[in-house]
Amino acid sequence: MSSSKQNSAKDPFVYREFGNDNSAALERPTPELPPSQQNPRVQATRAGRKGKTVTVISGFQSKPETLKELLKQLKTQCGTGGTVKDNEIEIQGDHKQKILEILLKLGYKAKISGG
């Protein structure tokens, strides 16, 4: 098998005018807004989690590194686990009020949504 056939199996492009890889240029940049300009929503939900309650904080316009730092701080304050999924922070358990207070102290314009 020729080398061009082997490369085409790994390369998703059929034709490229220039030889360099521009995948970094194709990625959509994430805007990094200061906390005072962000309006995150805090909501407790059980949907799709086998009956376990999870507090979801959505509406962030931050880079993943910033969300990971905030996640670490929230997990420490709440004394529980959590994760970042699809630009949302999930904290195990119902901690709406505590998370709302923490976000307000950090300068976010957070609100509780849902029931």
Secondary structure as GFF3:
##gff-version 3
##sequence-region A 1 115
A	DSSP	alpha_helix	3	10	.	.	.	ID=ss1
A	DSSP	alpha_helix	23	26	.	.	.	ID=ss2
A	DSSP	three_ten_helix	35	37	.	.	.	ID=ss3
A	DSSP	beta_strand	41	45	.	.	.	ID=ss4
A	DSSP	beta_strand	54	58	.	.	.	ID=ss5
A	DSSP	alpha_helix	64	78	.	.	.	ID=ss6
A	DSSP	beta_strand	82	85	.	.	.	ID=ss7
A	DSSP	beta_strand	88	92	.	.	.	ID=ss8
A	DSSP	alpha_helix	96	105	.	.	.	ID=ss9
A	DSSP	beta_strand	111	112	.	.	.	ID=ss10
###
